[in-house]
Amino acid sequence: MRPYLYALAALLAAAPAAATTYVMVADPVLADQAAVIAVVRVAEAKSAPVRETAATDYRVSVERLIQGRVPEGLLTVRVPGGIRPEGTSLAICGAPQLRPG
């Protein structure tokens, strides 16, 4: 019986593990690192046309610019995670999920 347990333990140990680590960062530190900070209105959300991984593109208009400079008109903000065009999905814990409106 023990050889089977050792074999099972070896198989389980060889299986790849996946995890997400999140380190809380204070808002002022994040603001110092940000090129742009703005209040935006989401016009559209759709799957990003990337091959490497799933991502979501949000088309946004700037309602109030707090820091930095942006061109006029709609901007695209790409966020990791979402549903790829072929249907596979990726969830990123802590990534924002925005809705039009």
N, CA, C and O of each residue as an XYZ file, in Angstrom:
404
protein
N       0.816     -1.193      0.000
C       0.000      0.000      0.000
C       0.863      1.263      0.000
O       0.525      2.239     -0.669
N       1.959      1.254      0.733
C       2.801      2.442      0.816
C       3.415      2.849     -0.518
O       3.498      4.047     -0.786
N       3.854      1.916     -1.374
C       4.406      2.355     -2.659
C       3.390      3.180     -3.457
O       3.775      4.124     -4.147
N       2.113      2.841     -3.373
C       1.084      3.596     -4.084
C       0.934      5.008     -3.503
O       0.719      5.975     -4.233
N       1.053      5.103     -2.182
C       0.958      6.417     -1.558
C       2.140      7.299     -1.953
O       1.983      8.496     -2.192
N       3.321      6.693     -2.018
C       4.490      7.455     -2.441
C       4.351      7.904     -3.892
O       4.692      9.037     -4.230
N       3.857      7.028     -4.736
C       3.651      7.375     -6.140
C       2.615      8.489     -6.267
O       2.799      9.421     -7.049
N       1.535      8.396     -5.506
C       0.501      9.426     -5.529
C       1.063     10.759     -5.027
O       0.782     11.811     -5.602
N       1.844     10.713     -3.973
C       2.447     11.933     -3.433
C       3.397     12.557     -4.456
O       3.437     13.779     -4.600
N       4.156     11.731     -5.163
C       5.075     12.241     -6.178
C       4.310     12.894     -7.322
O       4.732     13.932     -7.831
N       3.196     12.303     -7.733
C       2.381     12.889     -8.803
C       1.785     14.219     -8.378
O       1.781     15.179     -9.149
N       1.285     14.276     -7.158
C       0.692     15.519     -6.674
C       1.737     16.616     -6.523
O       1.454     17.785     -6.787
N       2.923     16.254     -6.107
C       3.991     17.239     -5.944
C       4.448     17.779     -7.291
O       4.919     18.914     -7.368
N       4.319     16.997     -8.347
C       4.755     17.422     -9.671
C       3.720     18.288    -10.377
O       4.037     18.909    -11.391
N       2.497     18.347     -9.871
C       1.448     19.134    -10.509
C       1.761     20.625    -10.354
O       2.198     21.062     -9.289
N       1.537     21.405    -11.417
C       1.806     22.839    -11.312
C       0.825     23.509    -10.352
O      -0.336     23.113    -10.250
N       1.308     24.515     -9.661
C       0.467     25.263     -8.725
C       0.256     26.669     -9.277
O       1.141     27.221     -9.932
N      -0.894     27.240     -9.020
C      -1.190     28.600     -9.445
C      -1.681     29.387     -8.238
O      -2.441     28.880     -7.413
N      -1.234     30.631     -8.152
C      -1.649     31.457     -7.022
C      -1.525     32.920     -7.404
O      -0.828     33.271     -8.357
N      -2.198     33.752     -6.662
C      -2.101     35.194     -6.825
C      -1.657     35.782     -5.493
O      -2.183     35.429     -4.437
N      -0.688     36.676     -5.556
C      -0.229     37.360     -4.360
C      -0.581     38.833     -4.502
O      -0.347     39.434     -5.550
N      -1.138     39.408     -3.459
C      -1.542     40.811     -3.493
C      -0.876     41.535     -2.337
O      -0.980     41.118     -1.183
N      -0.197     42.617     -2.655
C       0.439     43.434     -1.630
C      -0.289     44.771     -1.608
O      -0.330     45.481     -2.613
N      -0.862     45.110     -0.462
C      -1.588     46.363     -0.320
C      -0.616     47.535     -0.393
O       0.406     47.545      0.292
N      -0.939     48.523     -1.227
C      -0.108     49.709     -1.390
C      -0.961     50.923     -1.041
O      -2.125     50.999     -1.434
N      -0.396     51.861     -0.314
C      -1.127     53.062      0.087
C      -1.453     53.924     -1.129
O      -0.670     53.979     -2.077
N      -2.599     54.595     -1.108
C      -3.035     55.429     -2.226
C      -2.018     56.504     -2.620
O      -1.782     56.686     -3.814
N      -1.407     57.223     -1.678
C      -0.425     58.236     -2.087
C       0.760     57.641     -2.859
O       1.293     58.281     -3.765
N       1.165     56.438     -2.506
C       2.267     55.776     -3.218
C       1.835     55.449     -4.640
O       2.589     55.672     -5.586
N       0.621     54.920     -4.795
C       0.102     54.632     -6.132
C      -0.015     55.912     -6.955
O       0.337     55.922     -8.134
N      -0.502     56.982     -6.348
C      -0.659     58.256     -7.060
C       0.685     58.790     -7.539
O       0.779     59.328     -8.642
N       1.724     58.647     -6.721
C       3.062     59.105     -7.124
C       3.576     58.326     -8.329
O       4.345     58.869     -9.122
N       3.173     57.076     -8.484
C       3.641     56.228     -9.577
C       2.803     56.370    -10.847
O       3.233     55.946    -11.919
N       1.618     56.959    -10.738
C       0.691     57.025    -11.868
C       1.030     58.178    -12.809
O       1.267     59.303    -12.368
N       1.052     57.888    -14.103
C       1.257     58.932    -15.103
C      -0.005     59.768    -15.263
O       0.065     60.973    -15.506
N      -1.172     59.114    -15.123
C      -2.454     59.801    -15.291
C      -3.414     59.338    -14.212
O      -3.500     58.149    -13.904
N      -4.139     60.301    -13.640
C      -5.245     60.009    -12.732
C      -6.424     60.828    -13.233
O      -6.308     62.038    -13.423
N      -7.561     60.169    -13.446
C      -8.719     60.870    -13.992
C     -10.006     60.216    -13.541
O     -10.040     59.032    -13.206
N     -11.058     61.003    -13.539
C     -12.416     60.491    -13.376
C     -12.936     60.310    -14.794
O     -12.925     61.248    -15.592
N     -13.394     59.095    -15.105
C     -13.795     58.799    -16.486
C     -15.209     58.240    -16.535
O     -15.753     57.776    -15.533
N     -15.787     58.298    -17.731
C     -17.069     57.654    -18.005
C     -16.795     56.579    -19.054
O     -16.212     56.847    -20.104
N     -17.230     55.351    -18.744
C     -16.993     54.220    -19.641
C     -18.047     54.233    -20.745
O     -19.249     54.218    -20.477
N     -17.577     54.262    -21.987
C     -18.478     54.242    -23.138
C     -18.705     52.823    -23.642
O     -19.793     52.493    -24.115
N     -17.669     51.978    -23.539
C     -17.754     50.640    -24.126
C     -16.750     49.713    -23.448
O     -15.677     50.145    -23.026
N     -17.107     48.452    -23.349
C     -16.203     47.420    -22.838
C     -16.231     46.253    -23.813
O     -17.304     45.790    -24.200
N     -15.035     45.766    -24.217
C     -14.982     44.621    -25.124
C     -13.672     43.865    -24.934
O     -12.717     44.387    -24.358
N     -13.642     42.643    -25.421
C     -12.423     41.830    -25.348
C     -11.306     42.505    -26.126
O     -11.515     43.002    -27.233
N     -10.116     42.517    -25.534
C      -8.964     43.123    -26.204
C      -8.409     42.169    -27.257
O      -8.392     40.956    -27.043
N      -7.959     42.698    -28.383
C      -7.415     41.850    -29.445
C      -5.953     41.481    -29.190
O      -5.067     41.877    -29.948
N      -5.706     40.726    -28.129
C      -4.347     40.279    -27.810
C      -4.309     38.760    -27.841
O      -5.304     38.104    -27.534
N      -3.180     38.208    -28.204
C      -3.057     36.751    -28.307
C      -2.481     36.120    -27.052
O      -2.784     34.967    -26.743
N      -1.656     36.861    -26.326
C      -0.928     36.279    -25.198
C      -1.839     35.865    -24.053
O      -1.649     34.802    -23.461
N      -2.825     36.693    -23.735
C      -3.667     36.439    -22.575
C      -4.996     37.155    -22.757
O      -5.164     37.928    -23.700
N      -5.925     36.905    -21.874
C      -7.216     37.594    -21.934
C      -7.079     38.980    -21.301
O      -6.435     39.147    -20.265
N      -7.694     39.956    -21.944
C      -7.710     41.316    -21.425
C      -8.999     41.986    -21.899
O      -9.637     41.533    -22.849
N      -9.365     43.064    -21.225
C     -10.564     43.815    -21.580
C     -10.172     45.243    -21.908
O      -9.441     45.882    -21.152
N     -10.659     45.746    -23.040
C     -10.449     47.135    -23.425
C     -11.678     47.938    -23.043
O     -12.802     47.578    -23.393
N     -11.458     49.025    -22.325
C     -12.532     49.955    -21.974
C     -12.292     51.248    -22.728
O     -11.211     51.829    -22.635
N     -13.297     51.710    -23.479
C     -13.235     53.012    -24.145
C     -13.849     54.009    -23.170
O     -15.004     53.865    -22.768
N     -13.067     55.024    -22.792
C     -13.506     55.958    -21.760
C     -13.341     57.397    -22.234
O     -12.484     57.704    -23.062
N     -14.183     58.271    -21.686
C     -14.012     59.714    -21.882
C     -13.656     60.314    -20.526
O     -14.202     59.920    -19.495
N     -12.745     61.261    -20.541
C     -12.285     61.888    -19.307
C     -13.284     62.966    -18.897
O     -13.566     63.891    -19.659
N     -13.810     62.833    -17.690
C     -14.704     63.850    -17.147
C     -13.945     64.875    -16.322
O     -14.294     66.056    -16.309
N     -12.891     64.412    -15.622
C     -12.078     65.323    -14.819
C     -10.662     64.765    -14.743
O     -10.456     63.640    -14.289
N      -9.708     65.539    -15.178
C      -8.301     65.147    -15.127
C      -7.706     65.644    -13.817
O      -7.760     66.835    -13.508
N      -7.142     64.722    -13.055
C      -6.567     65.061    -11.751
C      -5.049     65.210    -11.838
O      -4.460     66.085    -11.202
N      -4.428     64.340    -12.637
C      -2.966     64.356    -12.758
C      -2.581     63.876    -14.145
O      -3.188     62.944    -14.673
N      -1.574     64.510    -14.739
C      -1.062     64.079    -16.029
C      -1.743     64.764    -17.194
O      -2.492     65.726    -17.022
N      -1.469     64.249    -18.392
C      -2.046     64.782    -19.629
C      -2.542     63.624    -20.482
O      -1.933     62.555    -20.526
N      -3.658     63.860    -21.156
C      -4.222     62.858    -22.070
C      -4.729     63.566    -23.324
O      -5.101     64.738    -23.263
N      -4.749     62.868    -24.458
C      -5.315     63.476    -25.665
C      -6.828     63.610    -25.533
O      -7.452     62.913    -24.733
N      -7.410     64.502    -26.315
C      -8.863     64.672    -26.287
C      -9.532     63.503    -26.978
O      -8.919     62.809    -27.789
N     -10.801     63.290    -26.648
C     -11.574     62.216    -27.257
C     -11.566     60.964    -26.393
O     -11.124     60.980    -25.244
N     -12.069     59.873    -26.977
C     -12.123     58.603    -26.246
C     -10.736     57.993    -26.125
O      -9.935     58.038    -27.059
N     -10.470     57.426    -24.964
C      -9.211     56.737    -24.697
C      -9.507     55.263    -24.488
O     -10.623     54.903    -24.113
N      -8.519     54.406    -24.726
C      -8.654     52.982    -24.449
C      -7.817     52.641    -23.230
O      -6.621     52.929    -23.184
N      -8.453     52.026    -22.243
C      -7.773     51.543    -21.049
C      -7.846     50.023    -21.087
O      -8.939     49.458    -21.070
N      -6.701     49.356    -21.137
C      -6.647     47.889    -21.186
C      -6.387     47.349    -19.792
O      -5.436     47.748    -19.120
N      -7.255     46.428    -19.369
C      -7.153     45.818    -18.045
C      -6.943     44.318    -18.221
O      -7.678     43.692    -18.985
N      -5.957     43.717    -17.535
C      -5.761     42.276    -17.642
C      -6.976     41.509    -17.136
O      -7.625     41.917    -16.173
N      -7.270     40.407    -17.789
C      -8.402     39.570    -17.404
C      -9.606     39.845    -18.279
O      -9.724     40.905    -18.894
N     -10.492     38.871    -18.322
C     -11.700     39.004    -19.134
C     -11.941     37.761    -19.955
O     -11.446     36.679    -19.640
N     -12.708     37.931    -21.011
C     -13.040     36.808    -21.892
C     -12.411     37.059    -23.255
O     -12.622     38.112    -23.856
N     -11.641     36.093    -23.742
C     -11.028     36.199    -25.058
C     -12.084     35.965    -26.127
O     -13.119     35.358    -25.853
N     -11.835     36.441    -27.344
C     -12.829     36.283    -28.409
C     -13.259     34.839    -28.656
O     -14.404     34.605    -29.042
N     -12.376     33.869    -28.445
C     -12.760     32.464    -28.672
C     -13.484     31.846    -27.484
O     -13.901     30.690    -27.546
N     -13.640     32.623    -26.376
C     -14.456     32.153    -25.264
C     -13.709     31.780    -24.006
O     -14.343     31.643    -22.960
N     -12.390     31.605    -24.044
C     -11.666     31.299    -22.811
C     -11.595     32.561    -21.958
O     -11.630     33.677    -22.476
N     -11.495     32.370    -20.662
C     -11.501     33.536    -19.782
C     -10.360     33.480    -18.782
O      -9.771     32.427    -18.539
N     -10.063     34.639    -18.209
C      -9.031     34.763    -17.201
C      -9.524     35.750    -16.161
O      -9.898     36.874    -16.498
N      -9.530     35.345    -14.907
C      -9.930     36.226    -13.813
C      -8.684     36.667    -13.061
O      -7.871     35.840    -12.649
N      -8.541     37.960    -12.886
C      -7.422     38.524    -12.130
C      -8.003     39.140    -10.858
O      -8.737     40.127    -10.918
N      -7.675     38.560     -9.723
C      -8.178     39.087     -8.458
C      -7.658     40.510     -8.252
O      -6.459     40.760     -8.369
N      -8.543     41.419     -7.953
C      -8.165     42.803     -7.719
C      -8.206     43.689     -8.945
O      -8.128     44.911     -8.816
N      -8.327     43.103    -10.150
C      -8.403     43.931    -11.357
C      -9.797     44.569    -11.429
O     -10.794     43.918    -11.117
N      -9.865     45.833    -11.837
C     -11.178     46.482    -11.904
C     -12.046     45.891    -13.016
O     -11.543     45.465    -14.055
N     -13.333     45.876    -12.781
C     -14.328     45.503    -13.785
C     -15.267     46.686    -13.916
O     -16.018     46.993    -12.990
N     -15.229     47.345    -15.051
C     -16.003     48.557    -15.255
C     -17.220     48.269    -16.119
O     -17.242     47.304    -16.884
N     -18.234     49.120    -15.987
C     -19.455     48.985    -16.790
C     -19.715     50.300    -17.517
O     -19.458     51.375    -16.975
N     -20.221     50.213    -18.735
C     -20.560     51.453    -19.445
C     -21.607     52.247    -18.666
O     -22.495     51.682    -18.027
N     -21.477     53.567    -18.739
C     -22.455     54.424    -18.093
C     -21.873     55.473    -17.214
O     -22.610     56.257    -16.616
